[in-house]
Amino acid sequence: MSTQSDAAQKKVLNRLRRARGQLDAVIEAVDGDASCRDVVTQLAAVTHALNRAGFLVVSTAMEDCLMAPDEAEARDGLTTEELEKLFLSLA
């Protein structure tokens, strides 16, 4: 795995851990009868964190594709069309 991929993986893991913490906060808010506004605000934060992690995964794969367009393993065997579908599934 390249240094660039290692750095991207660390960023993804950090974002997912942040999302997990925010999800725990949502659960606590619902369990503690927090206001609707507080619950929705926390849910929005979780959604945003997950979306950012997903975009980072797809953008890293696209970047790998641009750097080595003929090496399928550089992008986990994904075709350009599959990468596009993955990206659009996050939008």
Buried (B, 14 or more C-beta within 10 A) or exposed (E): EEEEBEEBBEBBEEBBEBBEEBBEBBEEBEEEEBEEEBBEBBBEBBEBBBBBBBBBBBEBBBBBBEEEEEEEEBBEEBEEEEBEEBBEEEE
